[in-house]
């Protein structure tokens, strides 16, 4: 099915291969008198900053974050000129008498958890693990070591297994008393 050509002087560019009266429009030129937007300059406040600008030095072998050779060393706690993560003008916080938290796990917390879990089979190590868990939590509070969760788990597991062990012993004692009383009442 074909359509009749539209009226009103419309011209299909693919239909006729004749010369064009004007060149095609350049998409980079402004339209109807609008100014061309300019590229950001160094004075542009929204221009992206170079994140590595502070790390460059004249010495290509210098370690990043350290002052270049020949410059005086910065005072401890103050950022060095090449430190990109330091806040400008502010010293690093120093807490005298306090050490940074250690990433070491408290050994007593590990031992306490192991003893509490062995209490499933041995029964006697569960209360020992629970008591050692209390001691481990006290040590962790004082030293700042890791292992708070293990110590707490040792306490919980240890005391639950100890309570179950006590209930089991009471059950056995009651059963023995019932068995002895039933034998003595039979008259033999």
VOLO-77872 format. One record per residue (C-alpha): residue number from 0; residue in three letters; x, y, z. Coordinates in steps of 0.05 Angstrom, whole numbers, padded with zeros to 5 digits. Layout:
BEGIN
{NUM, "Ala", {X, Y, Z}}
...
end
This chain:
BEGIN
{0, "Unk", {00000, 00000, 00000}}
{1, "Unk", {00028, 00068, -00019}}
{2, "Unk", {00009, 00135, 00008}}
{3, "Unk", {00000, 00197, -00035}}
{4, "Unk", {00054, 00249, -00028}}
{5, "Unk", {00038, 00301, 00025}}
{6, "Unk", {00019, 00370, 00003}}
{7, "Unk", {00048, 00434, 00030}}
{8, "Unk", {00117, 00430, -00001}}
{9, "Unk", {00144, 00374, 00042}}
{10, "Unk", {00204, 00341, 00010}}
{11, "Unk", {00230, 00271, 00026}}
{12, "Unk", {00307, 00275, 00028}}
{13, "Unk", {00315, 00202, 00008}}
{14, "Unk", {00269, 00208, -00052}}
{15, "Unk", {00309, 00258, -00094}}
{16, "Unk", {00384, 00257, -00102}}
{17, "Unk", {00390, 00328, -00126}}
{18, "Unk", {00434, 00383, -00096}}
{19, "Unk", {00413, 00412, -00029}}
{20, "Unk", {00401, 00486, -00021}}
{21, "Unk", {00436, 00492, 00047}}
{22, "Unk", {00487, 00450, 00085}}
{23, "Unk", {00463, 00407, 00143}}
{24, "Unk", {00460, 00440, 00212}}
{25, "Unk", {00521, 00432, 00256}}
{26, "Unk", {00499, 00404, 00325}}
{27, "Unk", {00556, 00440, 00360}}
{28, "Unk", {00534, 00510, 00339}}
{29, "Unk", {00487, 00551, 00382}}
{30, "Unk", {00414, 00553, 00363}}
{31, "Unk", {00375, 00618, 00356}}
{32, "Unk", {00426, 00663, 00390}}
{33, "Unk", {00437, 00620, 00453}}
{34, "Unk", {00509, 00625, 00479}}
{35, "Unk", {00554, 00565, 00477}}
{36, "Unk", {00567, 00535, 00546}}
{37, "Unk", {00640, 00539, 00566}}
{38, "Unk", {00684, 00485, 00595}}
{39, "Unk", {00701, 00488, 00670}}
{40, "Unk", {00764, 00527, 00686}}
{41, "Unk", {00810, 00523, 00745}}
{42, "Unk", {00770, 00579, 00778}}
{43, "Unk", {00707, 00538, 00774}}
{44, "Unk", {00686, 00518, 00846}}
{45, "Unk", {00652, 00456, 00820}}
{46, "Unk", {00712, 00429, 00782}}
{47, "Unk", {00736, 00362, 00808}}
{48, "Unk", {00797, 00365, 00853}}
{49, "Unk", {00859, 00322, 00842}}
{50, "Unk", {00858, 00271, 00899}}
{51, "Unk", {00933, 00257, 00889}}
{52, "Unk", {00956, 00329, 00889}}
{53, "Unk", {00983, 00327, 00961}}
{54, "Unk", {01019, 00261, 00951}}
{55, "Unk", {01065, 00285, 00894}}
{56, "Unk", {01135, 00306, 00911}}
{57, "Unk", {01198, 00321, 00871}}
{58, "Unk", {01229, 00255, 00892}}
{59, "Unk", {01198, 00198, 00851}}
{60, "Unk", {01223, 00147, 00901}}
{61, "Unk", {01194, 00181, 00963}}
{62, "Unk", {01141, 00142, 01000}}
{63, "Unk", {01072, 00175, 00996}}
{64, "Unk", {01050, 00210, 01059}}
{65, "Unk", {01121, 00227, 01084}}
{66, "Unk", {01155, 00294, 01078}}
{67, "Unk", {01204, 00298, 01020}}
{68, "Unk", {01277, 00290, 01034}}
{69, "Unk", {01310, 00352, 01063}}
{70, "Unk", {01248, 00379, 01097}}
{71, "Unk", {01241, 00379, 01173}}
{72, "Unk", {01201, 00322, 01202}}
{73, "Unk", {01131, 00341, 01226}}
{74, "Unk", {01117, 00336, 01301}}
{75, "Unk", {01085, 00271, 01324}}
{76, "Unk", {01009, 00274, 01319}}
{77, "Unk", {01009, 00328, 01266}}
{78, "Unk", {00995, 00311, 01193}}
{79, "Unk", {01054, 00310, 01146}}
{80, "Unk", {01050, 00352, 01083}}
{81, "Unk", {01038, 00292, 01039}}
{82, "Unk", {00984, 00259, 01081}}
{83, "Unk", {00921, 00261, 01039}}
{84, "Unk", {00876, 00236, 01096}}
{85, "Unk", {00897, 00285, 01149}}
{86, "Unk", {00852, 00344, 01165}}
{87, "Unk", {00889, 00408, 01149}}
{88, "Unk", {00909, 00449, 01209}}
{89, "Unk", {00887, 00400, 01263}}
{90, "Unk", {00931, 00352, 01301}}
{91, "Unk", {00914, 00278, 01305}}
{92, "Unk", {00877, 00262, 01369}}
{93, "Unk", {00923, 00236, 01423}}
{94, "Unk", {00899, 00201, 01485}}
{95, "Unk", {00956, 00195, 01534}}
{96, "Unk", {00954, 00133, 01576}}
{97, "Unk", {00907, 00095, 01530}}
{98, "Unk", {00932, 00046, 01478}}
{99, "Unk", {00893, 00035, 01414}}
{100, "Unk", {00848, -00026, 01417}}
{101, "Unk", {00885, -00090, 01404}}
{102, "Unk", {00863, -00137, 01350}}
{103, "Unk", {00887, -00197, 01392}}
{104, "Unk", {00833, -00244, 01418}}
{105, "Unk", {00834, -00259, 01492}}
{106, "Unk", {00861, -00329, 01502}}
{107, "Unk", {00820, -00342, 01565}}
{108, "Unk", {00756, -00328, 01526}}
{109, "Unk", {00775, -00381, 01475}}
{110, "Unk", {00792, -00432, 01529}}
{111, "Unk", {00728, -00416, 01567}}
{112, "Unk", {00685, -00428, 01504}}
{113, "Unk", {00721, -00493, 01488}}
{114, "Unk", {00711, -00519, 01560}}
{115, "Unk", {00638, -00499, 01560}}
{116, "Unk", {00626, -00535, 01494}}
{117, "Unk", {00664, -00597, 01517}}
{118, "Unk", {00615, -00597, 01576}}
{119, "Unk", {00564, -00630, 01529}}
{120, "Unk", {00603, -00694, 01535}}
{121, "Unk", {00645, -00689, 01599}}
{122, "Unk", {00594, -00651, 01642}}
{123, "Unk", {00647, -00627, 01691}}
{124, "Unk", {00680, -00575, 01646}}
{125, "Unk", {00617, -00534, 01635}}
{126, "Unk", {00618, -00497, 01702}}
{127, "Unk", {00694, -00487, 01695}}
{128, "Unk", {00683, -00456, 01626}}
{129, "Unk", {00628, -00411, 01654}}
{130, "Unk", {00672, -00386, 01711}}
{131, "Unk", {00731, -00375, 01663}}
{132, "Unk", {00683, -00336, 01617}}
{133, "Unk", {00669, -00287, 01674}}
{134, "Unk", {00744, -00279, 01686}}
{135, "Unk", {00755, -00269, 01611}}
{136, "Unk", {00702, -00214, 01607}}
{137, "Unk", {00736, -00177, 01664}}
{138, "Unk", {00803, -00182, 01629}}
{139, "Unk", {00773, -00159, 01563}}
{140, "Unk", {00743, -00097, 01597}}
{141, "Unk", {00811, -00080, 01626}}
{142, "Unk", {00856, -00094, 01566}}
{143, "Unk", {00810, -00077, 01508}}
{144, "Unk", {00823, -00144, 01473}}
{145, "Unk", {00775, -00178, 01427}}
{146, "Unk", {00733, -00239, 01448}}
{147, "Unk", {00674, -00208, 01486}}
{148, "Unk", {00625, -00251, 01447}}
{149, "Unk", {00663, -00315, 01459}}
{150, "Unk", {00667, -00301, 01534}}
{151, "Unk", {00592, -00286, 01537}}
{152, "Unk", {00576, -00350, 01498}}
{153, "Unk", {00620, -00390, 01545}}
{154, "Unk", {00582, -00362, 01605}}
{155, "Unk", {00514, -00376, 01575}}
{156, "Unk", {00530, -00447, 01550}}
{157, "Unk", {00569, -00464, 01613}}
{158, "Unk", {00514, -00444, 01661}}
{159, "Unk", {00458, -00476, 01620}}
{160, "Unk", {00496, -00542, 01617}}
{161, "Unk", {00512, -00537, 01691}}
{162, "Unk", {00438, -00527, 01707}}
{163, "Unk", {00420, -00587, 01663}}
{164, "Unk", {00474, -00629, 01698}}
{165, "Unk", {00445, -00610, 01767}}
{166, "Unk", {00375, -00628, 01743}}
{167, "Unk", {00401, -00695, 01717}}
{168, "Unk", {00435, -00710, 01783}}
{169, "Unk", {00372, -00693, 01822}}
{170, "Unk", {00332, -00738, 01775}}
{171, "Unk", {00380, -00796, 01786}}
{172, "Unk", {00378, -00787, 01862}}
{173, "Unk", {00302, -00786, 01862}}
{174, "Unk", {00299, -00849, 01819}}
{175, "Unk", {00348, -00885, 01865}}
{176, "Unk", {00307, -00865, 01926}}
{177, "Unk", {00244, -00890, 01892}}
{178, "Unk", {00278, -00955, 01873}}
{179, "Unk", {00305, -00967, 01943}}
{180, "Unk", {00237, -00952, 01975}}
{181, "Unk", {00200, -00998, 01928}}
{182, "Unk", {00248, -01056, 01943}}
{183, "Unk", {00243, -01048, 02018}}
{184, "Unk", {00167, -01045, 02018}}
{185, "Unk", {00160, -01109, 01979}}
{186, "Unk", {00179, -01150, 02040}}
{187, "Unk", {00239, -01189, 02016}}
end
